[in-house]
Amino acid sequence: MRDQAFTDDFRAQFDLLLRLRRDVRRFRKDAIDEAVLTRCLDAFQLAPSVGLSEPWRVIRVESEVARDAALKNFQTANEQALQGYSGEKAHLYSQLKLSGMQDAPVQLAVFCDDATDKGQGLGAGTMPEMRRYSVVSAITLFWLTLRTEGLGLGWVSILDPEQMAHDLNVPENWRLIGYFCVGWPEVQSDTPELQQAGWEYREDKLPIEVR
């Protein structure tokens, strides 16, 4: 029996939200209202976490020094990544815009506290990586909440995580999960930018094995 709170219209809107959740790399430089950003960040507090450990640690990267270090980190890693391709693939890679770090008004570094006592180790004894999965779940809720406000998020993964941790001077047991650019997207699309560029294509159907 369906929950009457979730109507056909609600499900249609939710499906649209999922389709318009893009990894954004092209941002307008317009500022984000602090109340809107706070409302979106509150999604972290609604996220599931193993043992209720809430291991996410969020750093807002604001200073010119910190942002310059993050951008340099990306640029160095991106140049190294390019060396791993050759021929047409290398040319295509060199044309991709893989970060919005020079335009996004809000930038966040999200870490997992692998040594947190919160949750008392419940569910993480056999699979300690569950703490990091919990952080990813929280980021996903944040991402979707941003879209409900018209905002976009870009996940920058072409980085040296140890250098990022050093530059931001975080505790030893924190592990970088991702660096995120947040802002107003230049365009809206239901097609991944990498697919538009011809880099890769989304599968039409989920492959499921039965054993």
Secondary structure, DSSP 8 states (H G I E B T S, - for coil): ---TTS-HHHHHHHHHHHHT--B---EE-----HHHHHHHHGGGGGS--GGG---EEEEE--SHHHHHHHHHHHHHHHHHHHTT--HHHHHHHHH-----TTT-SEEEEEEEETT--TTTTTTTSS-TTHHHHHHHHHHHHHHHHHHHTT-EEEEE--S-HHHHHHHTT--TTEEEEEEEEEEEESS--SS-HHHHTTS----SS------
